[in-house]
Amino acid sequence: MTKRPNPFGPDGWTPDRIGDIAGKTYVITGANSGVGFQATRTLLGKGAAVVMLNRNPEKSDAALTELRQEFGADAPVSCIRMDLAELDSVREAAAAVIEQTTSIDALICNAAISQTATRKLTVDGFESQLGVNHMGHFVLSGLLHERVEASKGRMVMVGSNAYRMGKKKIFFDDLNSDESYSPWHAYNQSKLAQMMFGYELQRRVAAAGGDMVVQVCHPGASKSNLISGDVSTLNKILIKLMLPFFQSAERGAWPGLLCATEAEVRNERLYGPTKRADTAGPVGENTIAPHALDRDAAARLWEISEARTGVTWSL
Ligand SMILES: NC(=O)c1ccc[n+]([C@@H]2O[C@H](COP(=O)([O-])OP(=O)(O)OC[C@H]3O[C@@H](n4cnc5c(N)ncnc54)[C@H](OP(=O)(O)O)[C@@H]3O)[C@@H](O)[C@H]2O)c1
């Protein structure tokens, strides 16, 4: 298949395209390291305010200290504690965001865990990767979407190329991997679920005539802390061997920043790096594997996510 020319030119999208965002407010999950931290740096550097929703208070303090050293003690950055593996914590964080902000120009759903070595359940009983990467963000987005809509803002799902690896479908009969668990399968399924949710949300907003923009992206292969958690030694070794070929986390943040700020975005697109099998290089549009746009599966996933989290959307 012939690739379309990059809509942002041969060098792709870069943060130089970000216009005047001074005074705007961005909310981002998992911003104490990696891609989320770098996205926060860029947004602050452009004069916006950022609310980080982070799990680990010590790491958050370290991130805040570093950001205040770079952007000044009065830099408009704050942190609300949120653990996506506990839906009560997500609800509390969403309530705090509503209380502390008057508008949300973009909610960037970036936090994730990857390749958890053994099957674990979140507090609410979801397989941990599905629970953190999809269900937690489904709840957070559900509780904040009216504020985002009122702000004519955006929602950004930070997915992964992993959505096109492995079985390429949602295992509705074994969503929680009770019958068979593998770290890669659970990660692939969780990122596919998060991305399908993004495309389904696009369709629902369009059907309702809403103003909110929803976009889906991925950071390619970027140096970060993603495999520093509960990951098998073998997977840690394999990824460490590949690390020299990974791009910086700063570049990995560009697709999410594009989705949060760029005027020229369109529905049913996937933004990410466009070279080396879409793992690095100029940021533009990737070809979307058709299973991510499966409308029946996305509608079923939405219904199940509402039923199992108890969060019902007004869309
Ligand atoms: N790096 C890559 O090559 C790559 C490739 C494909 C997709 N991605 C995606 O890029 C996004 C950013 O990841 P990254 O590479 O920057 O990894 P990272 O450095 O590990 O950042 C992930 C962030 O998510 C947070 N997080 C994890 N579990 C959480 C929970 N239960 N509640 C709240 N926050 C939680 C982490 O916080 P803690 O510090 O508390 O752990 C961390 O701040 C993820 O969506 C990932 O799937 C990355």
The ligand as an ORCA input file, in Angstrom:
! r2SCAN-3c Opt
* xyz 0 1
  N       7.817      3.856     25.965
  C       7.389      3.170     24.908
  O       8.190      2.683     24.087
  C       5.927      3.009     24.673
  C       5.517      2.258     23.573
  C       4.171      2.132     23.314
  C       3.247      2.774     24.127
  N       3.674      3.482     25.218
  C       2.658      4.143     26.032
  O       3.112      5.427     26.406
  C       2.466      5.821     27.626
  C       3.483      6.419     28.582
  O       4.357      5.408     29.017
  P       5.930      5.643     29.211
  O       6.594      4.876     28.168
  O       6.224      7.079     29.382
  O       6.175      4.837     30.583
  P       6.475      5.343     32.066
  O       7.701      6.170     32.105
  O       6.463      4.098     32.897
  O       5.207      6.213     32.415
  C       3.986      5.606     32.760
  C       3.315      6.433     33.821
  O       2.089      5.769     34.179
  C       1.982      5.807     35.593
  N       1.145      4.754     36.136
  C       1.351      3.431     36.120
  N       0.381      2.797     36.791
  C      -0.452      3.747     37.232
  C      -1.641      3.710     38.022
  N      -2.139      2.573     38.499
  N      -2.262      4.879     38.282
  C      -1.759      6.049     37.839
  N      -0.627      6.141     37.116
  C       0.012      5.000     36.828
  C       3.420      5.659     36.072
  O       3.495      6.076     37.409
  P       4.486      5.401     38.477
  O       5.735      6.204     38.373
  O       3.753      5.528     39.755
  O       4.720      3.987     38.062
  C       4.132      6.585     35.098
  O       4.070      7.916     35.520
  C       1.749      4.575     28.119
  O       0.380      4.676     27.779
  C       2.376      3.439     27.341
  O       1.495      2.338     27.160
  C       4.993      3.602     25.510
*
